[in-house]
Amino acid sequence: MASPNLPSYHPTSKTSKATGYTASFFSWRSTNVYALVVFLCIVSYLLGSWQHGLTTIPISGTATTANNILGSTPCTTTNNTNLDFDAHHNLNDAGASSLSGTPKTYPPCNVKYSEYTPCQDANRSLRFSRDRLIYRERHCPEKTELLKCRVPAPYGYKNPFSWPVSRDLSWYANVPHKELTVEKAVQNWIRYEGDKFRFPGGGTMFPNGADAYIDDIGKLINLNDGSIRTAIDTGCGVASWGAYLLSRNILPISFAPRDTHEAQVQFALERGVPALIGIIASKRLPYPSRSFDMAHCSRCLIPWGQYGGLYLIEVDRVLRPGGYWILSGPPINWQRHWKGWERTKEDLNAEQTTIENVVKSLCWEKVIQKDDIAIWQKPTNHLNCKVSRKITKNLPFCPAQDPDKAWYTEMESCLTPLPEVSNNQEVAGGELAKWPERLYAIPPRISRGTVQGVTAEIFQQDAELWKKRVAYYKDINNQLGQAGRYRNVLDMNAHLGGFAAALIDYPLWVMNAVPVEAKLNTLGVIYERGLIGTYQNWCEAMSTYPRTYDLIHADSVFSLYKDRCEMEDILLEMDRILRPEGTVIFRDDVDIVIKIKNTIDGLDWVSSIVDHEDGPHQREKLLVAVKKYWTAPAPDQGESEKTS
């Protein structure tokens, strides 16, 4: 069911069959017996190839909503050569049933799971400590608890509005929660209007709207010269701050826990704003050190001064040298607001004093406090900070550790040291080019040799390779080149971020996931390019709501996770986070692709195997798949149609 603002489309079709081989014939006048034998062998081989050759795996079943993503693009490339999968790569060899057999099917889950977030499940969280809100961190189900069913969209679900309309509007049926329209009515977060929600851009500390609030910040620090590209919004609400930053070429990640503010991150994602479910509690945030140019908290309710300043210490870890931390709301400007906040002057003054002491221990400099906004800046290196440590003995530097390790990694009450510098003017870790040059400039982590085996030449080759691959993707998926068809995009194995970089001119954003099992930790490189991402173990669920992404790219994911966890569990998670009529592009070894194809047939996806961009003789193949549109049954259809 397409929304009114999108043109009607049909997500996939079978690719056209290749024409087969052509051959040259010998002249019979000069042919001897030996040549005749050779000729007959060639003819026999070619006839066998023509009869048994297979370019695409046939799609079982058809769907009226799934005919046009591949268009009429043939599966083979210019040499028109077919691969004989029957002889060499069949499903029986891959340990599955036959291609013509009935695949295992996965029933719909009960409608109560329509917003299921496996690793942030409210019931499971109650088993864990409430101290420091640890119970709201990731707590994933055991293997025996995993659902083996397809999470349904709510009844009446529609394709989201296209960006930039989606910044201001979403369908009520997609996120049927009115709680925030009441709870935050005065603050202008969200309004309910008929069958839609409207997001006026308001916030607790920006009553005149997020755009005006960002203008106020822009009067205090430079947001326009390209030096600030990546930002993190802690406790983001419905992510209006992030939504309005996007028009300024600043790419944010917004995060908030799944808590009493029902569906705030889900609203952000429906709006087309990058967001994850998350909380600062006991574990490091899932980002490498020196990731963000700017961090922001607008009345985010994080107790920055408590636990020895542990949460600000974590912000320091992920903040780039010279980066900014912006705080508005309590206790900033408490002299004016203390009555409205229903707190005493003494309490608020003590809180601000504690925060000021923590940031001093981090060697940050307070840039300015003007009205309701305070801004601090992290030093560009730690030369002076190390000198002051010898005098004050305050907040020690962390001992030797990996500052980029951030998957279930405990936070520590110590200062993450910046890379060494030779003088006070040098930027620790290397100075970044300004945006947009930053996207294709050699990232400092590579130029300094800290990513093993990746040189500047390899980086440049990778960038060109992904330009070529994305151009090919547009040939086989004619929707990819249409601005507005996809907004929220996930790359499940991002490596150096080449896929996202090649899509930079389209009105979409890419969440670049770097698997914690990957041979190289490249997420720091991705951030140095001015892109965003997160660490992820794909044997577990992602910290996001169902129906987050319009397009998922899975490059060699299943080769990486072979023998680590079940393929079906990864595919069921992909089904959970993919929107109805969303697209997946798999690329992997042909044997694995065939296994994937057999499994997703049981998910009721429509799919087609496509040759590699370099031709059919490559073992690596592509599989383009589309999730069919379906929803939970109408509420009045009764329990008989609900499958648990």
C-alpha positions in Angstrom: 0.0 0.0 0.0 1.8 3.1 -1.2 1.4 6.5 0.4 -0.1 9.3 -1.7 3.2 11.1 -2.0 5.0 8.2 -3.7 4.4 7.1 -7.2 3.1 3.6 -7.6 6.0 1.1 -8.0 6.5 -2.6 -8.3 9.6 -3.7 -6.5 11.1 -6.6 -8.5 10.8 -8.7 -11.6 12.6 -11.7 -13.2 15.6 -10.7 -15.2 15.5 -11.6 -18.8 17.2 -14.8 -20.0 20.5 -14.7 -21.7 20.8 -15.6 -25.3 23.5 -18.3 -24.9 26.8 -18.8 -26.6 27.8 -18.0 -30.1 30.5 -20.1 -31.8 32.7 -20.0 -34.9 32.6 -22.9 -37.3 35.6 -24.4 -39.0 35.9 -24.7 -42.7 35.2 -28.3 -43.7 37.5 -28.1 -46.7 40.6 -27.9 -44.5 39.4 -30.0 -41.6 41.1 -33.2 -40.8 39.9 -35.9 -38.5 41.5 -34.3 -35.5 39.8 -30.9 -36.2 36.5 -32.7 -36.6 36.7 -34.3 -33.2 37.6 -30.9 -31.6 34.6 -29.3 -33.4 32.2 -31.9 -32.2 33.4 -31.5 -28.6 32.8 -27.8 -28.8 29.3 -28.2 -30.2 28.5 -30.8 -27.5 29.7 -28.5 -24.8 27.8 -25.5 -26.1 24.6 -27.4 -26.5 24.9 -28.7 -22.9 25.5 -25.1 -21.7 22.5 -23.8 -23.6 20.2 -26.5 -22.3 21.3 -26.5 -18.7 22.7 -22.9 -18.3 21.0 -20.8 -15.6 21.5 -17.1 -15.1 18.9 -16.4 -12.5 17.2 -18.6 -10.0 13.5 -18.6 -10.9 11.2 -16.7 -8.5 8.6 -19.0 -6.9 5.3 -17.2 -7.2 4.6 -13.7 -8.3 3.3 -10.5 -6.7 1.6 -7.6 -8.3 3.6 -5.3 -6.0 6.9 -6.8 -7.1 7.6 -6.4 -10.7 9.8 -3.5 -11.6 12.9 -3.0 -9.4 15.0 -5.0 -11.7 13.2 -3.7 -14.7 14.3 -5.4 -18.0 18.0 -5.5 -17.1 19.4 -8.9 -18.1 21.1 -10.8 -15.4 24.2 -11.4 -17.5 26.8 -8.8 -18.5 28.0 -8.0 -22.0 29.6 -11.4 -22.8 26.1 -13.1 -22.5 27.6 -16.2 -20.8 25.4 -18.4 -18.7 26.6 -20.2 -15.6 25.6 -23.9 -15.2 24.4 -23.9 -11.6 22.6 -27.2 -12.1 25.9 -29.0 -12.6 28.0 -27.1 -10.0 26.1 -25.1 -7.5 22.7 -26.6 -6.5 20.7 -26.5 -3.3 21.4 -30.1 -2.5 25.1 -29.4 -2.5 24.4 -26.4 -0.2 22.7 -28.6 2.3 19.1 -27.4 1.5 16.1 -29.0 -0.1 15.9 -28.7 -3.9 15.2 -25.4 -5.6 11.8 -26.7 -6.8 11.0 -28.1 -3.3 9.0 -26.3 -0.7 11.1 -24.0 1.5 10.7 -23.7 5.2 8.0 -21.1 5.9 7.9 -18.5 8.7 4.5 -17.5 10.0 3.5 -14.0 11.0 4.1 -13.2 14.7 1.2 -12.1 16.9 0.3 -8.5 16.4 1.6 -7.8 20.0 5.1 -8.1 18.5 4.6 -5.3 15.9 7.0 -3.0 17.8 9.2 -5.8 19.2 12.8 -4.8 19.9 14.5 -8.0 21.0 17.5 -6.5 22.9 15.4 -3.8 24.5 12.4 -5.9 25.6 10.5 -4.3 28.5 9.7 -7.6 30.2 13.3 -9.0 29.9 14.8 -5.7 31.2 13.1 -6.2 34.5 15.5 -9.0 35.3 18.4 -6.5 35.4 19.6 -3.8 37.9 17.9 -0.4 38.0 21.1 1.1 39.3 22.3 3.7 36.7 19.4 2.5 34.5 21.4 -0.6 33.5 18.1 -2.4 32.9 17.6 -0.1 29.8 20.8 -1.2 28.2 21.0 -4.0 25.6 19.9 -7.4 27.0 19.3 -9.8 24.2 17.3 -13.0 24.2 18.9 -16.4 24.6 19.0 -18.6 21.6 16.0 -20.6 22.9 14.0 -17.3 23.2 14.4 -16.2 19.6 11.2 -15.7 17.6 10.9 -17.8 14.5 8.2 -15.7 13.0 7.8 -12.5 10.9 7.1 -9.3 12.8 3.9 -7.7 11.4 3.4 -4.1 10.5 0.4 -2.6 12.2 -2.9 -2.7 10.3 -3.2 0.2 7.9 0.6 0.7 7.6 1.6 3.0 4.7 4.9 3.8 3.1 6.4 6.9 4.9 6.3 10.3 3.2 9.4 11.1 1.1 12.1 13.4 2.5 11.9 16.3 3.2 8.1 16.1 3.7 8.7 13.3 6.2 10.6 15.6 8.5 7.3 17.2 9.3 4.7 14.5 8.7 4.2 10.8 9.4 1.3 8.4 9.3 -0.5 7.7 12.5 -1.1 4.1 11.5 2.6 3.5 11.3 3.3 4.5 14.9 -0.1 4.5 16.6 0.9 6.3 19.8 -0.7 9.5 21.0 1.0 9.7 24.4 3.6 12.3 23.4 1.0 14.5 21.8 -0.5 14.9 25.3 2.6 14.7 27.4 4.6 17.2 25.3 1.7 19.3 24.0 3.1 22.5 25.5 6.6 21.9 24.2 5.4 21.5 20.6 7.1 18.1 19.9 4.3 16.5 18.0 0.7 17.0 17.0 -2.0 14.6 16.0 -3.9 15.7 12.9 -6.5 13.2 11.6 -4.6 10.2 10.1 -1.2 11.9 10.5 1.3 13.2 13.0 2.8 16.6 12.5 6.2 17.6 13.9 6.4 21.4 14.4 10.1 21.2 15.4 9.6 22.3 18.9 11.5 21.1 22.0 11.7 21.7 25.7 14.5 24.2 25.3 13.6 25.5 21.9 10.0 26.8 22.0 10.6 28.8 18.8 11.6 25.6 16.9 14.7 23.6 16.3 15.7 25.7 13.3 15.8 28.9 15.3 17.6 27.1 18.1 20.3 25.8 15.7 20.6 29.4 14.4 21.3 30.5 18.0 24.0 27.9 18.3 25.4 29.0 14.9 25.9 32.5 16.3 28.2 31.0 18.9 30.2 28.5 16.9 30.7 28.0 13.2 28.3 25.5 11.8 28.7 26.5 8.1 32.4 26.1 7.2 32.4 22.3 7.0 34.5 21.7 10.1 31.5 20.3 11.9 30.0 17.3 10.0 29.1 14.5 12.5 27.0 15.1 15.6 25.5 13.0 18.4 22.3 14.0 20.2 21.9 12.3 23.6 18.3 11.8 24.8 16.9 13.0 21.5 13.2 13.1 22.0 11.6 12.9 18.5 15.0 14.1 17.0 14.0 17.5 15.8 17.5 18.9 16.5 18.9 16.2 14.2 16.2 16.6 11.7 17.0 20.3 11.2 20.8 19.8 11.2 20.5 17.7 8.1 19.7 20.7 5.9 23.0 22.2 7.0 25.1 19.3 5.8 25.6 18.1 9.4 25.0 14.3 9.8 23.6 13.4 13.3 23.0 10.3 15.2 20.1 10.7 17.7 19.6 8.2 20.5 17.3 7.7 23.4 16.3 4.7 25.5 13.1 2.8 25.0 11.4 4.2 28.1 8.3 6.0 29.3 8.5 8.4 26.3 6.8 5.9 24.1 8.3 5.5 20.6 10.5 8.6 20.5 13.2 6.9 18.5 10.6 5.2 16.3 9.1 8.7 15.5 12.6 9.9 14.5 13.1 7.0 12.1 9.6 7.5 10.6 10.7 11.1 9.9 13.8 9.8 8.1 16.3 11.0 10.7 19.2 8.7 11.7 18.6 7.3 15.2 19.2 4.2 17.4 17.8 3.0 20.7 20.5 3.7 23.3 21.4 4.9 26.7 24.5 6.0 28.6 24.5 3.7 31.6 27.4 1.3 32.3 28.7 0.4 28.8 30.5 2.5 26.3 28.4 3.9 23.4 28.8 1.7 20.3 31.1 4.2 18.5 34.9 4.5 18.2 36.9 7.2 19.9 37.1 10.6 18.2 33.9 10.0 16.2 31.8 13.2 16.6 32.6 16.8 15.9 29.7 17.9 18.1 27.7 16.4 21.0 24.4 17.8 22.2 22.1 17.5 25.2 18.9 19.6 25.5 17.3 18.8 28.8 18.2 15.2 28.1 17.9 14.2 31.8 21.4 12.6 31.9 23.0 13.2 35.4 26.3 14.5 34.0 27.8 15.3 37.3 27.1 12.0 39.0 29.2 8.8 39.3 32.4 10.9 39.1 31.4 12.4 35.8 31.5 9.0 34.1 29.0 10.0 31.4 30.9 13.1 30.5 34.1 11.0 30.4 32.3 8.8 27.8 31.3 11.9 25.8 34.9 12.9 25.8 36.0 9.5 24.4 33.7 9.8 21.4 34.3 13.5 20.8 36.8 14.5 18.2 39.8 16.7 19.2 38.6 20.2 19.1 35.0 19.0 19.1 32.1 20.8 21.0 29.7 19.8 23.7 26.5 21.8 23.9 24.2 21.7 26.9 20.9 23.5 27.3 18.4 23.0 30.0 19.0 22.4 33.7 21.2 23.6 35.2 22.1 26.2 32.5 20.7 29.6 33.3 19.2 28.3 36.5 19.1 31.9 37.8 16.2 32.5 35.4 14.4 29.1 35.4 14.8 27.7 38.9 11.1 28.3 39.8 9.8 26.8 36.6 12.0 23.8 37.1 10.7 23.4 40.6 14.1 23.1 42.1 16.1 25.2 44.6 18.7 27.7 43.7 21.2 25.8 45.9 20.5 22.5 44.2 20.9 23.8 40.7 24.0 25.8 41.5 25.6 22.7 43.0 24.8 20.7 39.9 26.3 23.3 37.6 29.4 23.6 39.8 29.8 19.8 39.6 29.6 19.8 35.8 32.0 22.6 35.5 34.5 20.7 37.7 34.2 17.6 35.6 34.8 19.4 32.3 37.8 21.1 33.8 39.2 17.6 34.7 38.7 16.7 31.1 40.8 19.7 30.1 37.8 21.2 28.1 37.5 24.9 27.7 34.3 26.7 28.2 33.7 28.6 24.9 30.6 30.5 26.0 27.4 30.5 28.0 24.7 32.7 26.5 21.1 32.7 27.7 20.1 29.0 27.8 23.0 27.5 25.9 26.5 26.6 27.2 29.3 25.3 24.9 32.6 23.6 25.8 35.4 22.6 23.5 37.7 19.6 23.8 41.4 20.3 23.4 43.0 19.4 20.1 45.7 17.4 22.0 46.7 16.4 25.5 50.1 18.1 25.9 48.9 20.7 28.4 46.5 18.2 30.0 49.3 15.8 30.8 51.3 18.6 32.5 48.3 19.6 34.6 47.8 15.9 35.7 51.2 15.9 37.2 50.2 18.9 39.4 46.6 18.1 40.3 46.5 14.3 40.2 43.0 14.7 39.0 41.1 12.1 36.9 44.0 9.9 35.7 44.6 8.9 32.1 43.4 5.4 31.2 46.2 2.8 31.1 47.0 1.2 27.7 43.7 0.0 26.1 41.8 0.1 22.8 39.9 3.3 22.9 37.8 2.2 19.9 36.6 -1.0 21.5 32.9 -0.3 22.3 30.7 -3.4 22.1 29.6 -4.4 25.6 32.7 -2.6 26.9 32.5 -1.2 30.4 33.0 2.5 30.9 35.9 3.5 33.1 36.5 6.5 35.4 39.6 7.6 33.5 40.5 10.0 30.7 41.0 8.4 27.3 44.4 9.7 26.1 44.6 11.3 22.7 47.3 10.1 20.2 50.7 11.6 20.8 51.7 14.9 19.1 55.0 16.6 18.7 53.8 20.2 19.5 50.9 22.1 20.9 49.6 23.2 17.5 49.3 19.6 16.1 45.8 18.0 16.1 46.0 14.6 17.9 45.3 11.8 15.5 45.6 14.0 12.4 43.7 17.0 11.2 40.6 16.4 9.1 39.7 18.0 5.8 36.5 20.1 5.9 33.3 18.7 4.4 32.8 17.8 1.6 36.5 17.3 0.7 36.6 15.1 3.8 34.6 12.3 2.1 37.4 11.3 -0.3 40.4 12.7 1.5 42.7 10.0 2.9 41.5 9.5 6.5 44.2 10.1 9.1 43.8 6.6 10.6 44.8 5.3 7.2 47.5 7.8 6.3 49.1 7.2 9.8 49.0 3.4 9.2 46.8 2.5 12.2 44.4 0.4 10.1 46.5 -2.7 9.4 46.9 -3.5 5.7 44.9 -0.5 4.4 47.0 2.0 2.6 46.1 5.3 0.9 46.2 3.5 -2.5 43.9 0.7 -1.2 41.5 3.3 0.1 41.3 5.1 -3.2 40.9 1.9 -5.1 38.0 0.9 -2.7 36.3 4.3 -3.3 36.5 3.8 -7.1 35.3 0.2 -6.8 32.2 1.2 -4.9 31.3 3.9 -7.4 31.4 1.2 -10.1 29.3 -1.2 -7.9 26.7 1.4 -7.1 26.4 2.3 -10.7 25.8 -1.4 -11.4 23.2 -1.6 -8.6 21.3 1.2 -10.3 21.3 -0.8 -13.5 19.8 -3.9 -11.8 17.5 -1.9 -9.5 16.0 1.0 -11.3 14.5 2.4 -8.1 17.9 3.1 -6.6 18.6 6.0 -8.9 15.2 7.6 -8.1 15.5 10.4 -5.5 13.1 9.8 -2.7 12.5 6.1 -3.2 14.8 5.1 -0.4 15.6 7.3 2.7 16.8 5.1 5.6 19.6 2.8 4.4 21.7 0.2 6.3 25.0 -1.3 5.2 25.5 -4.4 7.3 29.2 -4.8 6.6 30.4 -1.3 5.7 34.2 -1.8 5.6 35.6 1.7 4.6 32.1 3.2 3.9 32.5 3.1 0.1 28.9 2.1 -0.5 27.6 5.1 1.6 30.1 7.5 -0.1 28.9 6.5 -3.5 25.3 7.4 -2.6 26.2 10.7 -1.1 24.4 12.8 -3.7 21.0 11.2 -3.0 18.5 12.4 -0.4 19.2 9.4 1.9 21.4 8.5 4.8 23.3 5.3 5.5 23.9 3.6 8.8 27.3 2.0 8.3 27.5 -1.1 10.6 30.9 -2.6 11.2 30.5 -6.2 12.6 32.5 -6.8 15.7 33.7 -10.0 14.1 35.2 -8.2 11.1 38.9 -8.7 10.7 39.5 -4.9 10.7 37.8 -2.3 12.9 37.2 0.4 10.3 34.4 2.4 12.0 36.8 5.1 12.9 37.7 5.5 9.3 34.0 5.8 8.4 33.6 8.7 10.9 36.8 10.4 9.6 35.1 10.4 6.2 32.2 12.4 7.6 29.8 9.4 7.6 28.0 7.7 10.5 27.7 4.1 11.8 27.7 1.7 14.7 29.2 -1.5 15.8 27.0 -4.6 15.5 27.0 -8.3 16.1 24.6 -9.8 13.6 24.0 -12.9 15.7 22.0 -10.4 17.8 19.2 -8.0 17.0 20.0 -4.4 16.2 19.0 -1.6 18.6 16.3 -0.3 16.4 12.5 -0.6 15.9 10.8 -2.8 13.3 10.5 -1.3 9.8 13.4 1.1 10.2 15.1 0.7 6.8 14.0 1.1 3.2 17.1 -0.5 1.8 19.6 -2.9 3.3 23.0 -3.8 1.8 24.5 -7.1 2.9 28.0 -7.5 1.4 29.6 -10.9 2.5 27.7 -10.8 5.7 26.7 -14.5 5.6 30.3 -15.6 4.7 31.4 -13.7 7.8 28.8 -15.3 10.1 29.0 -18.8 8.6 29.2 -21.2 11.6 28.8 -18.4 14.0 25.0 -18.4 14.2 22.0 -19.5 12.1 21.4 -17.9 8.8 17.6 -17.9 9.4 18.0 -15.8 12.5 19.9 -13.1 10.7 17.4 -13.1 7.9 14.5 -12.9 10.3 16.2 -9.9 12.0 16.6 -8.3 8.5 12.9 -9.0 7.9 12.0 -7.3 11.2 14.0 -4.1 10.5 13.0 -3.8 6.8 9.9 -1.9 5.8 7.1 -3.5 3.7 8.2 -3.2 0.1 11.7 -2.5 1.2 14.7 -3.8 -0.8 17.8 -5.9 0.2 20.9 -6.3 -2.0 22.9 -9.3 -1.0 26.4 -10.0 -2.4 28.2 -13.2 -1.4 29.6 -16.5 -2.7 27.2 -18.3 -5.1 26.7 -21.3 -2.7 25.7 -18.9 0.1 23.5 -16.8 -2.1 21.5 -19.9 -3.1 21.0 -20.8 0.6 19.8 -17.3 1.2 17.4 -17.5 -1.7 15.9 -20.7 -0.4 15.4 -19.2 3.1 13.9 -15.9 2.0 11.4 -17.7 -0.2 10.0 -18.9 3.1 9.9 -15.3 4.3 7.6 -14.6 1.3 10.1 -12.2 -0.2 10.4 -11.8 -4.0 13.9 -12.2 -5.2 16.2 -12.8 -8.2 19.9 -13.8 -8.5 22.0 -11.5 -10.6 25.5 -11.8 -12.0 28.5 -10.0 -10.5 29.3 -6.6 -12.2 32.4 -8.2 -13.7 30.4 -11.0 -15.4 29.0 -14.4 -14.8 32.3 -16.2 -14.3 32.7 -14.6 -10.8 31.8 -16.9 -7.9 30.4 -13.9 -6.1 26.7 -13.2 -7.0 24.1 -10.6 -6.2 20.6 -11.4 -4.9 18.1 -8.6 -5.1 15.1 -9.1 -2.9 11.9 -7.3 -1.9 9.8 -7.8 1.1 6.1 -8.0 0.1 3.6 -5.6 1.6 1.6 -7.2 4.4 0.3 -6.1 7.8 -1.4 -7.5 10.9 -5.1 -8.2 10.3 -7.7 -5.6 11.1 -8.6 -5.6 14.8 -12.1 -6.8 14.2 -11.0 -9.9 12.3 -10.6 -11.8 15.5 -8.0 -13.9 17.1 -8.5 -16.7 14.6 -6.3 -14.9 12.0 -3.6 -14.0 14.5 -0.7 -16.4 14.6 1.7 -16.5 17.5 
